[in-house]
Amino acid sequence: MKNGKKAATVKRTSVPGGGAVPATAGRGSADVPARLKRLDRTQRHAVLATTGRTGPLVSLVAFVLTKDGKGIVFATPTATAKYRNMKKDSSVSLLIDSRENSSKDYLQAEAVAVFGRAKEIREGVQWAELATLLASKHEELGSFIAAPTTALMLVTIKRCVHVGKFQEKTEWRQNKR
């Protein structure tokens, strides 16, 4: 006993879906661009991380991967802390994952952390293309995307980290042209 508390008993068990949760990290070999495309097809939301004057801020955003797989698009109201944070510091990260909030997630869920730079896309051909792409995945957000109080943001992907099977990590960097 430490500090008057009983020590927890931990026993090794397997999780649904087969196998024990690994205690050590392993090197992954995932095809990260393909996994990112699959997550784009199956997931509607990502967690966006920005940095503000009081520290990190995380927000849920509806997203879509660009057709070339080199960027992520989302919309945000301009009267938000996340928007102000991105205007001051364009470095952001997004977490996109496949968890279902069950014990199977330990070995079956995967996550991709995307690191890049966010840029507001203003009216024009690029805005129209990206707004249409986002609205095609999130039809219910059409009027929100088009509102004058909404900013359309494009995150140019610099690198990604994929984690699957609890601790298998694969890093991937976007090729520079």
N, C-alpha and C positions, 0 to 999 in steps of 0.2 A: 504494500500500500504506500502510495505517495501522497502527501498532503491530505491524508484522511480519505482518499478516494480509492475505490477498488480498481485494480488494473483490468482493462478490457481483455476478454478472451477472444483471440482471433484464430479461426481455423480456416484452412485452405479448402475452398469449395469450387466447384465448376459453375459456370453460368449457363442459362438456357442458350442453346445454339451451339454448344460444344466447347469444351476446353476450359482451362483455368485462365484467369486474368493474369497476364504476364507481369512479373515483378520488376523487370528491367526493360529498358527501351531497346528497340531494334532498328536497324536501317531498313527503310522501305524501298520499294522499287515501283511505286505507282506511276502510271502515266498521268501526271498531274493535269495537263490541259484536257485530257479526255474525262477525268473525274470532275473537273470544274464544269465542263459542258453537261455532264450527267446531272450534277447538282442543280445547274440552271434549269434543266427540264423538270426536275422533281421537287425543287424547293422554291418557295415564293418570297421568302424573307431572309435577310442577312442582318448580322449585328455590325453596325458601323462604329468604329472607335475614332474619336477626334481628340485633339488636345486644346484645352482652353487655359485661361489665366489661372483658374483654380485647380487645374489638373485634368486627368482623363475624363471623357464623357462617352458613354456607349448609348446607342440608339438603335431601334429596330427600323429597318427600311425595306420597302418592296424593291426588288432589283431585277435586272436582266443583264445577261452577258452580251456584249456586242457580237455581231455576226462573225468577225474575224477572231474572236476570243481574246483580244488584247485589252479589253476594257470592261468596266461594269458601270451601268447607268442606273440612277435612281433620282427621285424628285424629293424636294424638301421645302417646307415653307421658309421664306426668307426671314421671318421673325422668330427664328429659333437659335438656340445656343450652338447646335451643330453647324448651322449655316455660318454663323459668325466665326466659329472656330476654324472652319475650312477656308474662310476668306483670309484669316490671319496666318494659318499654317496649313498648307495644302497636303501635308503628309497624313495619310489615313490608313487604316486597315479595316478589313471586313472579314467576318467569320461566317462561313456558310457551312451548314452541317446537316446530317441526315438523321439526327437522333429522334427517337419516338418516346423518350422518357420511360423506358422500360429496362429491365436488367439485361436484355439482349443487346442493348446499345454498347456495352463494354467491348464486345468483340465484333459487332456488326456495323455500328455507326462509324461514319467517317466525317472528317472536317477539313476544310481548306481555309487557311488564313491567307488573305490576299493583302499585299502591301503595295501601295502606290501613291499617286498624286491626284488629288481631286481638282477639277476645273469646272467652273460654271459654263454651260453652253447657252449662248444667247440666241435669239431669233435668227432664222436663216435656214439654209439647206440642211446643215448638220443637225440643227435643233429639230427640224421637222422629221428627219430620218430617225433620230434617237428617241424622240417623243413617241413616234409611231411604234417603234420597237418595244418600248416600255409599256405602252398602252395595249399592244397586242398580247402581252403576257398578263397584264393586270387591267382588264377591260373596265372594271369598276372604278378605276382611278383616272379615267379620261378627262373629266372636267377639272380634277385636282391638278393634273399635269399641265393643262392649258391655262390655269389661273394666273393672272399677273402677279400674284403674291407667292408663286411657286418658282423655285430655281431647279433647273434640270442640271444634274451633276454627272460628269464623266470621270471615272477613276481609271487612269492609265496604269495598267498592272506592271509592276517592276519585278516582283517575285511572289512566289506562293510557297506555303508549307502545308503539305498534306499529312494528316495523321489518321491512320486506320488500325484496326485490330488492337485498339487501346494505346499502344505505344510504338507503332511502326511509323517512322517519320521519313518523308521524302521532300527534299527541297528542290525547287525549280525556279529558274530565272528567265524572264522574257528576253529573247534575243534582241539586241540593238541593231538597228538598220544603219 
